[in-house]
Each structure stands twice: as C-alpha cells, then as structure tokens.
Amino acid sequence: MTPDVLTIEGLSKRFPPSIIALEEANIAVRKGEVHCLLGANGAGKSTFLKLIAGALSPSAGRIQVDGTPVHFRAPAEAARAGISMIYQELDLVPQLTVAENLFLGHPPSRFGFLDKRSRRARAREALARVGASFTPEDRVGSLSIANQQLTAIARSLTREAKVIIMDEPSAALNETELKSVFRVIRELTAQGVAILYVSHRLGELREIGDRVTVLRGGRTIETFDVEGTPDSALVEAILGRDRGFVERRERPPVTGEVVLKVDRLTAANGLDIRDFELRRGEIAGLTGLNGSGRTSFLKALFGADAHEARMSLYGKPYKAKTPRDAIAAGLGLVPESRKTEGLILDAPIYRNATLPAMQGRFLARHGELKAKTVPVLRQLSTKYGSPEQKVIQLSGGNQQKVVLAKWIIKGARLLLLDEPSRGLDIGAKADLYRLVDELAADGAAVIVASSELEELYAACDTIWVFHEGRNIARFDPATTDQDTILKHQILGDHHHD
C-alpha cells in the first residue's frame, strides 16, 4: 500500500469564549492520491485546512508529514515542510503582476539578486501547465475571477509541494478550465504529489478523487473509497440524515406586475442587454459561460458599474448611478465575491447584517441591531457562536448567509444573486433555494446568476441565456429540456443584431 504523506490525529480547535470549531478530527492522505474532503457548511472544513496549512494553531492533536511530527506556527513553515494551500477566497495581491504573485515569498535569485528572467520563464511554464491564456506580465487585478483561480493553482506549482490543498478550486472555472486543472492534478499525482481536494460537487469528486473523508460537526465521520460508494451514502454522511438534491417542483405561472423592464442596457466589454423583463414573484435565472456578462449586468443594475440604459422599475424610469441609489430603490445584491464586495470581515455579524438597514442612522442601539439580526440568521439556519462574533471566523457558506441576511433585514424587493450557492454544500443549497422560493412567494422579484444550470433549472420560473455580453434567448424550464438551454449557452444561437 502507498505510504501516508500526511497524517492527522485528534485535531481540535476551540475559539474563545466557548466555540468548538473542530473536535478530534482525523485524516490520512497517501502519497500520489487525490483525497477529497466533504462536509456541510460549519462542519469544520475551513478550520481543518487552516490548521494543516499553518494559518491556525491547534488546541489539541497531532500532524505528521512523512511520519515526522510537525508544529506549524505560520503558513511559511508549512510551505517549507511541503504543504501548499490554495484558498477558496484567493490570497493574491491584485496590484502585482502574475509572475510577482507566483513567486511571492520565494523569488528566484542569482548572486543574491532577484532573477527576473528566471522568474518570467518559470512563470510561463507554470501558466502553461494550467492552460492559462494570460501572461506573466498581466496585473492580477485585471484578470477575471476564473483566471485569478488559475493563477493561484499555478503558484502552487512553483513550490516543491508534497501535499497541495485545493479548497473549492473549480468554483469559478468553466468546463474547459476545469479540464485543465484536472489534467494538472493527474500530472502531479503521477509524480507522487498528494492532493487534498475540497468540493461540494459529487460528480467532480467522482471524476478526480480516489478517497473521500466526511466531516460533520467538527468530527471525522468516515473515509470512503470514491469508487463503489453511492451518492446517497455520501449525502447521508454529510448531513446526518437523508436530504435530496435540489429538485424541480411544479411552479404556478407568474402573473405579477412587471417590476423591472430593461429596453436596453449597455456597458463596457460589449455588454448589450435588450428586452429583459422581470415580474413580481418571479425567479429569473441567468446562465452562460464565464465572461458572458451575467455579473456585469447585475452590477450595472445595482449601480456598481458605469452603464447607459433605458429601463423602468415598477413602471417608473430607473437609473442607479451608485449602489446607494439602487438600495434606496429597493434592490439588494449578493455579489460573486462575498469577502471583497459583500462583507466587512473584521466587523461583528450583527453589524454586517444590519448595515444597509441602518444607512443614515448613526445612533442605533446595539441591542436593536442584534434583535433584527438573530431571527433572520435563524431563518437561514446560520451556524455561528454569537452576533458579536467576527464574520471572518465563519465558514464560507455561513458568510454567504450573512450577506443574504442583510438584504432580508433591509426589506429589498428586487434581489440580485450572483453565484449565491458558490461554496455551499448540498443541504445548504437546498435551504438557500427554498428561502428564495419563499421570498418570491412573498412578492419579491429575484434574479439568480449561476454557472450551475441544474440549480437554475430546478429553482427558476424563467432562464435567460447570456452569450458574449448579450441576452440571446429566454426559456421556460417547465417546457424546455436542459440540453436545449445548454446548446444555446455554448453555441450562442439567436444573437440579436
């Protein structure tokens, strides 16, 4: 049997005053395998990974690399021991070039000086291995989120890693980019490198994984062989009870008044949206490949991106020059990048959740803000210690719920959700879409942009296909099969002139 390169025994982490994030967690990762990690939001995955990568110190337990006990006090020590971490929320420096990011902390040198030629050549080699189309000289801040993800993966290839931890590496990647990532993973494992791979997409794990360990409630539940283990067994281990995937239910016809009517909206990078309508109580999905314009459209509606438009809201002309204008008009945006655009990470949960509702009110009492926050967090099944807890201490999925909570508290009647299920486990996705359904039933209008067509197909009344900045087709998922929608998404049929 292949020897273990990483062994974790009894790993625990407690945060004051009495928050148990991880309790007696165990895992054994073999040399040259793809070992997947599954767990619901709040199960302890993020804490577990940070402990392995040296970003946190354990309260108890033991970590061994190649049979040698290690005690990491910082990520740099973990990196020197052969542990490389790619975080779900990327830790890149947007002001620097791709090459500078790839070798940040370990630049190639010659005679004691930075060797820029070597750095450029090695950067090109790493980018080629992940199938990147951008150059080492490009600024990271100018790249799409998908290309920033490829940059982070390429950076791990510049170190001599024994174990590479990939936390949701595919969340922002399209199918072509994901195939490149899988090709790189197979190359690395063939060379004996171990991959600890975190994803909520079971089909993805079946394609790339060898074994999978499930965490629940901060504890290791079981380790399975991917081959031969049915999805139902994994779902039951994750949730502790049976809960199915998001399934389409029969939905009544949407007959509410037209809330949003876009005659035409144009913006940078070729965005050109025409004849878009959204009714009261409707859930409209936006599907399309990365770069199709979904995010740009939502940001323009929210006043976050400059645009020209002829549109109306509840029958009156609407133009949001700033997000403040959009919020005042009753819009709320859950952005794709929650940490950089949706949250103040070092602020308490209750402050984040009540920020829009308290706009212009400087003397609101803390007790009042907490009283507004707690019931909504309970409604969203959010896992947290106390309302005073910093948002940065929550898991990614629970951070997403805080972003959504602030618009519910504000009372937004037009919700713009950009990749809202990104990073959520199966059960949390089902909870999210049930909540969206309840909000729509209560009269809200909702636009959901997602790269997960199956989720849109299950949850939406209407699905719009975006292609190269244009809304090229509109479908009723009750009468249209997914293959038809997917064909338009890929081929871009029905372009308007």
Long-range contacts (C-beta under 8 A, 24 or more apart in sequence): 1-30, 2-30, 2-31, 2-32, 2-33, 3-30, 3-31, 3-67, 4-28, 4-29, 4-30, 4-31, 4-64, 4-67, 5-29, 5-30, 5-31, 5-65, 5-66, 5-162, 5-163, 5-194, 6-52, 6-63, 6-64, 6-65, 6-83, 6-162, 6-163, 6-194, 6-196, 7-62, 7-63, 7-64, 7-67, 8-48, 8-52, 8-61, 8-62, 8-63, 8-64, 9-61, 9-62, 9-64, 10-60, 10-61, 10-62, 11-48, 11-51, 11-58, 11-60, 11-61, 11-62, 11-63, 12-58, 12-59, 12-60, 12-61, 12-218, 13-44, 13-47, 13-51, 13-56, 13-58, 13-59, 14-59, 15-385, 15-393, 17-385, 18-385, 19-385, 19-389, 19-393, 20-218, 21-47, 21-218, 22-47, 22-48, 22-51, 22-58, 22-218, 23-217, 23-218, 23-219, 24-61, 24-219, 24-220, 25-61, 25-215, 25-218, 25-219, 25-220, 26-220, 27-196, 27-213, 27-220, 27-223, 28-223, 29-163, 29-194, 29-196, 30-194, 30-210, 30-211, 31-162, 31-192, 31-194, 32-189, 32-190, 32-191, 32-192, 32-193, 32-194, 33-189, 33-194, 33-195, 33-210, 33-211, 34-185, 34-189, 34-194, 34-195, 34-197, 34-208, 34-209, 34-210, 35-194, 35-195, 35-196, 35-197, 35-209, 35-210, 35-211, 35-212, 35-213, 36-197, 36-198, 36-199, 36-205, 36-208, 36-209, 36-211, 36-212, 36-213, 36-226, 37-196, 37-197, 37-198, 37-212, 37-213, 37-215, 38-198, 38-199, 38-200, 38-205, 38-212, 38-213, 38-214, 38-215, 38-234, 38-237, 38-238, 38-425, 39-214, 39-215, 39-216, 39-238, 39-425, 40-216, 40-238, 40-239, 40-397, 40-425, 40-427, 40-428, 41-383, 41-395, 41-396, 41-397, 41-398, 41-423, 41-424, 41-425, 41-428, 42-383, 42-395, 42-397, 42-398, 43-215, 43-216, 43-217, 43-218, 43-238, 43-395, 43-425, 44-215, 44-217, 44-218, 44-219, 45-167, 45-198, 45-215, 45-395, 46-167, 46-395, 46-396, 47-218, 48-215, 49-85, 49-165, 49-167, 49-196, 49-198, 52-78, 52-83, 52-85, 52-163, 52-165, 52-196, 53-78, 53-83, 53-85, 53-165, 54-78, 54-79, 54-83, 55-85, 65-162, 65-163, 66-162, 76-105, 79-105, 79-106, 79-159, 79-161, 81-162, 82-160, 82-161, 82-162, 82-163, 83-161, 83-162, 83-163, 83-165, 84-156, 84-159, 84-161, 84-163, 84-164, 84-165, 85-156, 85-164, 85-165, 85-167, 86-152, 86-153, 86-155, 86-156, 86-164, 86-165, 86-166, 86-167, 86-169, 87-152, 87-167, 88-167, 88-168, 88-171, 88-198, 88-396, 88-423, 89-337, 89-339, 89-396, 90-148, 90-149, 90-151, 90-152, 91-152, 92-140, 92-148, 92-151, 92-152, 93-140, 94-139, 94-140, 94-141, 95-139, 95-140, 95-141, 96-139, 96-140, 97-136, 97-137, 97-138, 97-139, 97-140, 98-123, 98-127, 98-134, 98-135, 98-136, 98-137, 98-138, 98-139, 98-140, 98-143, 98-151, 98-154, 99-123, 99-136, 99-137, 101-140, 101-151, 101-155, 102-126, 102-136, 102-151, 102-154, 102-155, 102-158, 103-158, 104-155, 106-158, 106-159, 122-158, 123-154, 123-158, 126-154, 126-155, 126-157, 126-158, 127-151, 127-154, 129-154, 129-157, 129-184, 129-187, 130-154, 130-157, 130-180, 130-181, 130-184, 131-176, 131-177, 131-180, 131-183, 144-172, 144-290, 144-291, 145-172, 145-336, 145-337, 146-172, 146-173, 146-174, 146-177, 146-290, 148-172, 149-173, 149-177, 150-177, 150-180, 150-181, 153-181, 153-184, 157-184, 157-188, 161-193, 162-193, 162-194, 163-193, 163-194, 163-195, 163-196, 164-188, 164-193, 164-194, 164-195, 164-196, 165-195, 165-196, 165-198, 166-195, 166-196, 166-197, 166-198, 167-198, 168-198, 168-199, 168-200, 168-396, 168-422, 168-423, 169-197, 169-199, 170-199, 170-201, 170-204, 171-419, 171-422, 171-423, 172-290, 172-336, 172-422, 173-290, 174-289, 174-290, 174-451, 177-290, 178-204, 182-207, 182-208, 200-423, 200-424, 200-425, 200-426, 200-429, 202-231, 202-234, 202-426, 214-238, 216-240, 235-426, 238-425, 238-426, 238-427, 239-426, 239-427, 243-426, 243-427, 243-430, 244-430, 245-426, 245-430, 246-429, 246-430, 246-433, 246-454, 246-455, 246-458, 246-459, 247-458, 248-457, 248-458, 248-459, 248-477, 250-478, 251-461, 251-478, 254-279, 254-281, 254-282, 254-461, 254-462, 255-279, 255-281, 256-280, 256-281, 256-282, 256-443, 256-445, 257-314, 257-315, 258-315, 259-313, 259-314, 259-413, 259-414, 259-445, 260-301, 260-311, 260-312, 260-313, 260-318, 260-414, 260-445, 261-311, 261-312, 262-309, 262-310, 262-311, 263-310, 263-311, 264-309, 264-310, 264-311, 265-297, 265-300, 265-301, 265-307, 265-308, 265-309, 265-310, 265-311, 266-307, 266-308, 266-309, 267-296, 267-300, 267-305, 267-306, 267-307, 267-308, 268-296, 268-305, 268-306, 269-293, 269-296, 269-469, 270-468, 270-469, 270-470, 271-296, 271-297, 271-300, 271-307, 271-469, 272-469, 272-470, 273-297, 273-470, 273-471, 274-470, 274-471, 274-496, 275-471, 276-464, 276-471, 278-414, 278-445, 278-447, 279-445, 280-443, 280-444, 280-445, 281-440, 281-441, 281-443, 281-444, 281-445, 282-440, 282-445, 282-446, 282-461, 282-462, 283-436, 283-437, 283-440, 283-446, 283-448, 283-459, 283-460, 283-461, 283-462, 284-445, 284-446, 284-447, 284-448, 284-460, 284-461, 284-462, 284-463, 284-464, 285-447, 285-448, 285-449, 285-450, 285-456, 285-457, 285-459, 285-460, 285-462, 285-463, 285-464, 285-477, 286-447, 286-448, 286-449, 286-450, 286-456, 286-463, 286-464, 286-466, 287-450, 287-451, 287-453, 287-456, 287-463, 287-464, 287-465, 287-466, 287-485, 287-489, 288-465, 288-466, 288-467, 288-489, 289-467, 289-489, 289-490, 290-451, 291-468, 292-466, 292-467, 292-468, 292-469, 292-489, 293-466, 293-468, 293-469, 293-470, 294-418, 294-449, 294-466, 295-336, 295-418, 295-449, 296-469, 297-449, 297-466, 297-471, 298-333, 298-416, 298-418, 298-447, 298-449, 299-333, 299-335, 301-326, 301-331, 301-416, 301-447, 302-326, 302-331, 302-333, 302-416, 304-333, 313-414, 324-359, 327-356, 327-359, 327-410, 327-412, 329-414, 330-411, 330-412, 330-413, 330-414, 331-412, 331-414, 331-415, 331-416, 332-356, 332-406, 332-407, 332-410, 332-412, 332-414, 332-415, 332-416, 333-407, 333-416, 333-418, 334-400, 334-403, 334-404, 334-407, 334-415, 334-416, 334-417, 334-418, 334-420, 335-403, 335-418, 336-418, 336-419, 336-422, 336-449, 338-396, 338-399, 338-400, 338-403, 339-399, 342-403, 343-391, 343-399, 343-402, 343-403, 344-391, 345-390, 345-391, 345-392, 346-390, 346-391, 346-392, 347-390, 347-391, 348-387, 348-388, 348-389, 348-390, 348-391, 349-373, 349-377, 349-384, 349-386, 349-387, 349-388, 349-389, 349-390, 349-391, 349-394, 349-402, 350-374, 350-387, 350-388, 352-391, 352-402, 352-403, 352-406, 353-377, 353-402, 353-405, 353-406, 353-409, 354-406, 354-409, 355-406, 356-406, 356-407, 356-409, 356-410, 356-412, 357-406, 357-409, 357-410, 357-411, 372-409, 373-405, 373-409, 376-405, 376-408, 376-409, 377-401, 377-402, 377-405, 379-408, 379-435, 380-404, 380-405, 380-431, 380-435, 381-428, 381-431, 396-423, 397-423, 397-424, 397-425, 397-428, 400-424, 404-432, 404-435, 408-439, 412-444, 413-443, 413-444, 413-445, 414-444, 414-445, 414-446, 414-447, 415-439, 415-444, 415-445, 415-446, 415-447, 416-447, 416-449, 417-446, 417-447, 417-448, 417-449, 418-449, 419-449, 419-450, 419-451, 420-448, 420-450, 421-450, 421-452, 421-455, 429-455, 433-458, 433-459, 453-482, 453-485, 453-486, 453-489, 454-482, 457-482, 457-485, 465-489, 467-492, 467-495, 468-492, 470-495, 470-496, 472-496
